[in-house]
Amino acid sequence: MLLSLIVWLPAIFGVIAYLSGERRSKHVTLLGAVLDLVLALYLSVSFNWSEAYRMQFTEVYPWIRMFGVSYKLSVDGLSMTLVLLTTILFVSSALGSMRIIKERNALYNLLLMVLQTGILGVFVSMDLFIFFLFWEVELIPMYFLIAIWGSENRRYAAIKFFIFTHIGSLLMFFTFIFIHLKYFWTTGIRTFDYSTLTAAEGYMPLTLAKILCSLLIIGYLIKVPSVPLHTWLPDAHVEAPSPISVILAGLLLKTGGYGILRMGYGLFPKAAASISTWIAGLGALSLFYASLVAISQINLKRLVAYSSIAHMGVFLVGIGSHTVIGWVGAMFMMFSHGLINGMLFNMCGFYKYRFHSYDIPILKGFTKAMPISSAFLVFGGMASLGLPGLSGFPAEFFSFMGAFKAFGYVAIPLIAGLLLNAAYNLWMIQRMIFGEQRYEDEAEDLVVTEIVALLIPSAFIILLGVYPAPLAELYRVVALNMIG
Amino acid sequence: MIQYAYLVPLISFLGFPLCLLFGRRTWEKGGGIAIVLVGLSLILSIPAGMEAIEGKEFLIKLNWMGLVGFSGIYVDGAAGLMLIAVSWVSFLIVMFSLGYMHEDPGRPRYYALICLFIGAMQLFVISLDMVTMFVAWEIMGFCSYALIGFWYERMPAMRGSLKAFLTTRIGDVFLLAAMLLVYLNLGTLNIVRINSSPPQLSRSLVTMISIFMLIGAIGKSSQIPLWGWLWEAMEGPTTVSALIHAATMVNAGVYLMARMFPFISSSNTALLATSYVGGLTAFLAATLAFTEYDIKRVLAYSTISQLGYMLLAIGLGGVGRGVFHLLSHSSFKALLFLCSGAVLHATLDTRDMRKLGGLWRSMKLTAMAMLVGSLSLAGIPPFSGFFSKGLVIETAAVNGDTVLYLLAAITSALTAFYIFRMWFMTFFGWRERPPEEFHVHEAPKIMLIPLYALVATTVALSFLGEDVMVQVSSAMGYLSSKYSEGVVEIGKAVALVSRVRIPKLLIEPITLTLAVMGLALATYMYYISRPPDLTRTFLFKLLDEKYGTDIFCYGLAALFREHLSPFMIWFDRKIVDGVVNALGREFLILGDYMRRIHTGVVQDYVEILALGIVLLLLLMLL
């Protein structure tokens, strides 16, 4: 029951928030998010870490017997950590929304909490049908959150987001149905159960499996996103309200990454292994491409958005290496990047609230006036460039280790990507923090809710950076089991 | 006490959060916390280090990162020696800061970063494995970045800090690559094991890894061609420069090469590269100091040059000698920087030596201390620089080829010249007395005590002379069995050109004569006669441009920032997104449709959402 509780609690609180009116809804939402975080922490404590590869806390209820659909929730190490990440970021996002969202609070909070249920559902459902449902559930509130509370060009961004991700959904839906039918035709059993369907690859020729797997993974690559399927992301981020960007970068991208691992490699282990090099190649392309685009960005939020793409590029390199250590890096990257970019996007929101802009020339020079926010920005930039002692370092280290292991000398030029990564982060910091100082009335430093919103992810960034071993070990167990 | 060595960096690290959180409310805004903590770590490191030098070893392992084996700390003689040196010099610099930074409002941040910086270097010297090394290495990179840019509103500080971080980062990623290659091929990152394993690897692989490590060291120790950051790093507070140059940061690169020497020594190419990089840097950096009028930058070039000496010695197998020079350089360079700090403190931060001059009357104590530092740097007996540099040059003569020896020997003359040019210009010069508006005053006691403690260190190191060298060499473990006299017989095999033939007895007198000649010339040009104006000559311009390093650096940065990246932004928006939008034009019909539903009434949206969910549910239940 614990998993169901974690998944549905936000939605319940969302409804309560909606009913409790404009003013109180924020607090109800925050309460719900915090309660869910507590539950997720309880989950991670009671989770058996040494057997992280095993599906734990399983709940199965048959649902639509005709198609063999069952309501099956379960977590292994990967899912568990992503549940934790989700609840952390939603608390951060709810705190970040406190001042930024000024109108239609009740509806906003309802949608936000439904979104949380959708994302949590994706991470824990072990039935393809339920997985798909949750996947769709998360899209709808996201669409409205961008389209209603976004900035000037929000409709364009929202529709772009919707169309792009829907293409991914369609590809996924098609593949799922195909697998389901293939399994049914071969064995006579109708089922959408994930662990059962992992056998389906054996019933089809490798070429077919490869085609299906590629379609599936392309669907997820849109969400990750990988260059050249990324163009929805910068627009969506720039237009979305910042607390929603936190979710978008921190979690929605992770559903894509999770999909590649769980569904792509889980359902088609052989086929996916054979296209791994392509995934790594796309990852390398994303890393270089997005880093280069990020260097001279004037819009702070767009810059952070491209840094997301670059980091997810490292993630894809780790995945594509198809080695245990590379996968540990990739999973670590998902967790770490969620925290770091979640934090940075929240920062963008706090700046926008004060200066009504994301443009660096407008935001720069408030280091003296806003020391706390400047400190967080430097911290975020350092975490993003992978400074050891913060969570980004183990993620990059293991991912590159995987790449070196899999591709040998070919992978050596990849390290130049780290240099570009440092370049855009440092130049961002230089433009924002250094130089002539300004004092303007709006330049009030962060208030308590904002500081807490940043402190929560920061604490985990430091924790995972100072002592990465437990999480790395957890992921090792999971990756070892998945790669075999 | 050696079993508590791991506490040394931890205590220093503790200063970082403490100063940031509580610094504002304590004595000297964090200075009190810093001096106590760094002092404690010094008190702890002395007995721990001494025990290590006497031959004890200590090791702690911790599964820190998972997957790549154990990380940890390992204190042997070399580490113990370095630990004491780092803690001692750092402590004095923190003490000096109490006076020097007394009026700065940013002190909590300053002391927090200083503590982190010192802790990172302490961790670096006692690390067991390359991961720990790398972590400490990068934390130092960050600290130097934040401290060089400490006065963030100043334009040059901002350029200097960015340049420092990016340039050293080039070295860092190569070190990272070396680390990954080592782990994948040897399955361990433990330094001791790596050092005993080169025979298992192919020669080309060892060469490649060693060269990558060398590039890491080049970045950190500011050698050719990644040397451009160190002189611009002078924009930070002078105490920071002292810390970077004497106790932390740049020494890390040399120490890395010394630490990994047994591994590197299996590749002749890498050794040759190391010694040539060192020799060339030593010479070229010394020439740069000729045309410099910025007192701190003169010292920066001299650091680069002396680091070159150290790498030269290490590349030729004289690891003990290189590290001995590192230690002696630490003490006299800290001294020189702190003296220049005292000068700046007294003259409203005037760094241009043409505006200084005539300070001798009012700052005799500082001038005397700086004279000791300068004599030591110039290699005049009986100060430590004479012995340590002499040993390096001897290594070049015995093991190196003619080019290396000439570079090393000529540099010693150049060194004596530029450092006394600086000393005379600052304290005497053609100016009888300094401008009135300076209100020149002798440094306060809190600054003079560390100065004279460093003078004492420099003198002590020189009186111990060869004894210390022997100690260092044996601590580095290269005197014992494998190598004789701390010098390996490698020069023969890898020398580029023919070897130099000088009787061993003559090496030292020649070096000394060259140094004295440099000194005499400086005295003549800058004390006896008026300084000549050479600014129009071609050579001056070439040196002023630092052989084009800065043009290249900024050109490269501009290429990325102003051309490549904007092009990519354009490409992304117009080409990639353009194609997507063209494809999506069909979907825009859908977009129009969507726009019509957007009535702007909340209830409508909720209804649509509810309708959608109901539809989905119906679909499912069918």
Interface residues (C-beta under 8 A of the other chain):
Chain A: W63 I64 V69 R104 L107 F129 L133 E136 V137 I140 P141 F144 A147 I148 R155 Y156 I159 K160 I163 V227 P228 T231 Y289 L292 V293 A294 I295 S296 Q297 I325 V328 T367 K368 V378 M382 L387 P388 G389 F393 P394 F397 F398 F400 M401 F404 K405 I412 I415 A416 L418 L419 A422 A423 L426 W427 Q430 I433 F434 G435 E436 Q437 Y467 P468 A469 P470 L471 A472 E473 R476
Chain B: N63 W64 M65 G66 L67 V68 F134 V135 E138 I139 F142 Y145 A146 G149 Y152 E153 M155 A157 M158 S161 L162 F165 L166 R169 I170 V173 F174 L176 A177 L180 L181 Y183 L184 F560 R561 E562 L564 S565 P566 M568 I569 D572 V576 D577 V580 G584 F587 L590 G591 M594 R595 H598 V602 Y605 V606 L609 G612 I613 L616 M620 L621
